[in-house]
Amino acid sequence: MYTVTVEAGFCAAHQVRLADGSLEPLHGHDWVVTVVCRARQLDALDMVVDFERVRAALEDTLRPLHHANLNNVSMLTGRNPTAEVVAERILASLHLKGLSSVAQVTVTEAPGCAATFENDLSTQETGADGTP
């Protein structure tokens, strides 16, 4: 299995809903997003995926999150804006942009505090471009 990793970041605030229904105080983070793409085989150019293609799609996905209150961002509507949900929604957005080789997104909201959402690629045989 081949792996390509691309990283980007954004600054944003959020208020996480707690178990008792209350919200944490509004606070911000310098978020770091790590995207992992995987393929069983390399493509004709000996790549999993072009780094720049992943970077462009990731920057496009993160653009609405920059300097935003994540509680008010449309990609998270109806969800608790936890790092776990942010990772899930970023992965879904990248898939919608045609990056089906994205296997995992990790969102770090503070040093030592990260959440990962994984797409189970093991259930599908994929080529280098992520297509079955």
N, C-alpha and C positions, 0 to 999 in steps of 0.2 A: 504494500500500500504506500502510495506517495502522498505527501502532505505539503501544503503551502499555507503560510500564515501571513496575514496582513493585519496591521494594527492602526487605529486612529483614535481620536479622543474628542470630547466635547465637554463644555461646562454647562451644568443645569442644576436646578433646584427641584425638590419634591417634598411631599408630605405623605408618608406611608400610613395607611389605615391600620390601626392596631386591633388586637383581638377584642377589646372592649368597645370597638366602634369609634374611638377617638382617633385624632390624627396627631402624628408627631409634629413638633414645630417645623415650619418651613425652614429648610436648610439646603445648602448647595454642596456639590462635589465636582471635582475634576475627574470625569468618567473616562475610563480607558476601555476600548472595545477591541477584542482580539477575535479575528475570524479565521477559522481553519477550514480549508478546502481539501478534499481527499479524492483520490482516484486510484483504481487498481492498475491502470495503464497510463502511460504518457501519450499525449496526442502526437500528431505528425511533426510538431515543432519541439518535441521532447519536453512538454510542459504539462502540468496538471491544469493550470489556468493562468492566463496572463495576469501578473501582479497588478498592472495598471487598470485592467478591467475590474478587478475586485476593489481596488482603491477608489475608483470613480463611483462604483455602485454604492460602496460604503459611505463615501462622503455625501452622496446624494441622499442616502437614507438618514444620515445624521444631521443634515442641514436643518430640518425643523426642530431638532432637539437643542441646538446651540443657544445658550443663554435663555432657555425656556423654563417655565414651571411645568414639569412633566405631568402634573395632575391635569393640565389643560391642553395637552398635545393630542391631536386626533388619532395618531397611531396607538395610543394607550387608552382611548375612550372606554369607560366602563370597567377598567382594570385598576388594581392597586399598583402604583408605579414603583414596584420593587425592582431590584436588580435582576431578579429571575424573569420577570415579565418583560423588562426592557430587552434582555437577551433573546427571549422568545420572539418578540415582535421584530427585532432587527433581523434575525434569521429568516423569518417569514417574508420580510420586505426584500431581502437579497434573493430569495427564491423567486419572488414575483418579478424581479429584474433579470431573470434568466440564469442566475448562478445556482444551478441545482447541485453543484459539487460542494456547496457549503455544508459541512458536516456538523460544525459546532461554532457557537458564539459565546465568548466569555466577556462579561461586563464587570469591570472592577470599579467600585464606587469610592473606595478608599484603600490605601495600602493594606494588604492582608485581608480585604473583604471583597470577594469575587463570587459571581454566580455564573453558571454555565448552562446553556440549553443546547442539547444535541439532537440532530436529525439522525434517525437510525438508518444509515445507508446500508447496513448489513442485510437488510431485507430486500435490497435490489442490487442487481449486478450493474455496475456503472462503468462506463468508459472514461477516458480522460476529460471529456467535456461534461461529465456528470449525467449523460443520457443513458437510459437503460439499454 
